[in-house]
Amino acid sequence: MLSHYDTKELRKGIDLLYKRVDKHFGHVPDESDALYSSKAPAIARGLVQDVWKECQKEYEKIVELCTRIIAIYYPEGVQMEFTMGDVKDAFSKRG
């Protein structure tokens, strides 16, 4: 299963995730909303950044888990095509 996910697929997935995070959390309410008014864009940007950081933490936990499972159960031959550095690079390019 892991052989189908290389660095290119990883980046595509992270790019798609960013678009979804931005779509759902970066939405700025219309100007008639008295609660947010002029602060809405800053609030939305901050929320997107916070959600994005949490997404990166989850990705990193999953990569660590997969690495441990591979080391324990598949020590000869099974490898992930991307590294933790690739995950961090992909997230930093979007966030």
Helices and strands as residue ranges (DSSP letters): G 2-4, H 7-25, G 37-39, H 40-73, H 84-94
